Amino acid sequence: MGQERVRVAVDAMGGDFAPQEVVKGAVEAAKKGGVEIILVGPLERLEEELTSYDWKELPIRLYNAPQFIRDGESPAAVLRAKPDASVMVAARLVKEDQADAALSMGHTGAAMIAA
């Protein structure tokens, strides 16, 4: 019986130098094994970043989230104004049992509200 991978929904738009550095880290994690990475963010941006990598055979999939949260935005306002922000969608994937965990290096307040 094979070991199942942990499904991690990653807010690809959160954090410094996102999505470039987030995508880079996601590809490295997927290469090491044990996880399935679900990159959450605007599909066009994610696909553009992934062109630099040979990722098609890796356990990485993309999930569209057309909005994202910038530093300085009010977490309470974001909850109402941006329900499809990448951090919100990543948390929703866990709630809907499509992911086992969510990860964001972005806006801490928004991540707490999303959880």
Sine and cosine of phi, psi and omega as CSV:
sin_phi,cos_phi,sin_psi,cos_psi,sin_omega,cos_omega
0.00,0.00,0.81,-0.59,-0.03,-1.00
-0.98,0.20,0.42,-0.91,0.02,-1.00
-0.99,0.16,0.75,-0.66,0.02,-1.00
-0.97,0.24,0.54,-0.84,0.07,-1.00
-0.99,0.12,0.56,-0.83,0.13,-0.99
-0.98,0.19,0.78,-0.63,-0.01,-1.00
-1.00,-0.01,0.90,-0.44,-0.05,-1.00
-0.90,-0.43,0.89,-0.46,0.08,-1.00
-1.00,0.09,0.88,-0.47,-0.08,-1.00
-0.94,-0.33,0.84,-0.54,0.11,-0.99
-0.94,0.35,0.99,-0.12,-0.09,-1.00
-0.95,0.31,-0.23,0.97,-0.06,-1.00
-0.98,-0.19,0.01,1.00,-0.04,-1.00
-1.00,-0.09,0.66,-0.75,0.10,-0.99
0.97,-0.25,0.19,-0.98,0.03,-1.00
-0.91,0.42,0.65,-0.76,0.06,-1.00
0.88,0.48,0.44,0.90,0.08,-1.00
-0.98,0.19,0.53,-0.85,0.03,1.00
-1.00,0.01,-0.06,1.00,-0.10,-1.00
-0.81,0.59,-0.83,0.56,-0.07,-1.00
-0.95,0.33,-0.54,0.84,0.03,-1.00
-0.91,0.41,-0.70,0.72,0.02,-1.00
-0.89,0.45,-0.68,0.74,0.03,-1.00
-0.84,0.54,-0.74,0.67,0.02,-1.00
-0.91,0.42,-0.60,0.80,0.02,-1.00
-0.90,0.43,-0.67,0.74,0.03,-1.00
-0.90,0.44,-0.69,0.73,0.02,-1.00
-0.88,0.47,-0.68,0.73,0.01,-1.00
-0.90,0.43,-0.66,0.75,0.00,-1.00
-0.90,0.44,-0.58,0.81,0.02,-1.00
-0.91,0.41,-0.54,0.84,-0.03,-1.00
-0.96,0.28,-0.39,0.92,0.06,-1.00
1.00,-0.01,0.16,-0.99,0.03,-1.00
1.00,0.06,-0.20,0.98,-0.01,-1.00
-0.73,-0.68,0.49,-0.87,0.23,-0.97
-0.94,-0.34,0.83,-0.55,-0.03,-1.00
-1.00,-0.09,0.78,-0.62,0.11,-0.99
-0.93,-0.37,0.98,-0.21,0.01,-1.00
-0.98,0.18,0.83,-0.56,-0.07,-1.00
-0.93,-0.38,0.84,-0.54,0.00,-1.00
0.19,-0.98,-0.08,-1.00,0.04,-1.00
-0.89,0.46,0.84,-0.54,-0.11,-0.99
-0.80,0.59,-0.70,0.71,-0.02,-1.00
-0.86,0.51,-0.68,0.74,0.02,-1.00
-0.90,0.43,-0.68,0.74,-0.01,-1.00
-0.91,0.42,-0.72,0.69,0.01,-1.00
-0.88,0.48,-0.64,0.77,0.03,-1.00
-0.88,0.47,-0.71,0.71,0.00,-1.00
-0.92,0.40,-0.58,0.81,-0.06,-1.00
-0.97,0.24,-0.20,0.98,0.00,-1.00
-0.88,0.47,-0.37,0.93,0.00,-1.00
-0.98,0.19,-0.13,0.99,-0.12,-0.99
-0.83,-0.55,0.46,-0.89,0.13,-0.99
-1.00,-0.03,1.00,0.09,-0.19,-0.98
-0.92,-0.38,-0.18,0.98,-0.15,-0.99
-0.86,0.51,-0.49,0.87,0.00,-1.00
-1.00,-0.05,-0.03,1.00,0.00,-1.00
-1.00,0.06,0.37,-0.93,0.04,-1.00
-0.98,0.22,0.92,0.39,0.02,-1.00
-0.80,-0.61,0.73,-0.68,0.16,-0.99
-0.73,-0.68,0.34,-0.94,-0.07,-1.00
-0.94,-0.33,0.59,-0.80,0.04,-1.00
-0.73,-0.68,0.84,-0.55,-0.09,-1.00
-0.95,0.30,0.78,-0.62,0.17,-0.99
-0.67,-0.74,0.98,-0.20,-0.16,-0.99
-0.94,0.33,-0.26,0.96,-0.05,-1.00
-0.92,-0.38,0.34,-0.94,0.13,-0.99
-0.51,-0.86,0.26,-0.96,-0.11,-0.99
-0.95,-0.31,0.72,-0.70,0.03,-1.00
-0.99,-0.16,0.46,-0.89,0.09,-1.00
-0.84,0.54,0.61,-0.79,0.03,-1.00
1.00,-0.09,-0.24,0.97,0.04,-1.00
-0.97,0.22,0.58,-0.81,0.01,-1.00
-0.94,0.33,0.83,-0.56,0.00,-1.00
-0.84,0.54,-0.65,0.76,0.00,-1.00
-0.91,0.42,-0.66,0.75,0.02,-1.00
-0.92,0.39,-0.60,0.80,-0.02,-1.00
-0.89,0.45,-0.63,0.77,-0.01,-1.00
-0.82,0.57,-0.65,0.76,-0.01,-1.00
-0.99,0.10,-0.66,0.75,-0.15,-0.99
-0.99,0.10,-0.44,0.90,-0.09,-1.00
-0.74,-0.67,0.91,0.42,0.00,-1.00
-0.91,0.40,-0.32,0.95,0.01,-1.00
-0.97,-0.25,0.41,0.91,0.09,-1.00
-0.94,0.35,0.51,-0.86,-0.11,-0.99
-0.82,0.57,-0.66,0.75,0.00,-1.00
-0.93,0.38,-0.59,0.80,0.02,-1.00
-0.93,0.38,-0.67,0.74,0.00,-1.00
-0.92,0.39,-0.65,0.76,0.03,-1.00
-0.86,0.52,-0.70,0.71,0.03,-1.00
-0.91,0.41,-0.63,0.78,0.02,-1.00
-0.88,0.47,-0.59,0.80,0.02,-1.00
-0.88,0.48,-0.59,0.81,0.06,-1.00
-0.93,0.36,-0.72,0.70,0.00,-1.00
-0.86,0.51,-0.56,0.83,-0.03,-1.00
-1.00,-0.02,0.17,0.99,0.01,-1.00
0.86,0.51,0.51,0.86,0.11,-0.99
-0.99,-0.12,-0.16,0.99,0.06,-1.00
-0.57,-0.82,0.44,-0.90,0.02,-1.00
-1.00,-0.04,-0.40,0.91,-0.03,-1.00
-0.46,-0.89,0.40,-0.92,0.09,-1.00
-0.84,-0.54,0.57,-0.82,-0.05,-1.00
-0.70,-0.72,0.75,-0.67,0.06,-1.00
-0.60,-0.80,0.70,-0.71,0.09,-1.00
-0.97,-0.23,0.22,0.97,-0.09,-1.00
-1.00,-0.08,-0.57,-0.82,-0.09,-1.00
-0.84,0.54,0.93,-0.37,-0.08,-1.00
-0.89,0.46,-0.69,0.72,0.00,-1.00
-0.88,0.48,-0.67,0.74,0.02,-1.00
-0.92,0.40,-0.62,0.78,0.03,-1.00
-0.90,0.43,-0.63,0.78,0.02,-1.00
-0.91,0.41,-0.68,0.73,0.02,-1.00
-0.91,0.41,-0.64,0.77,-0.01,-1.00
-0.89,0.45,-0.58,0.82,-0.02,-1.00
-0.94,0.35,0.00,0.00,0.00,0.00
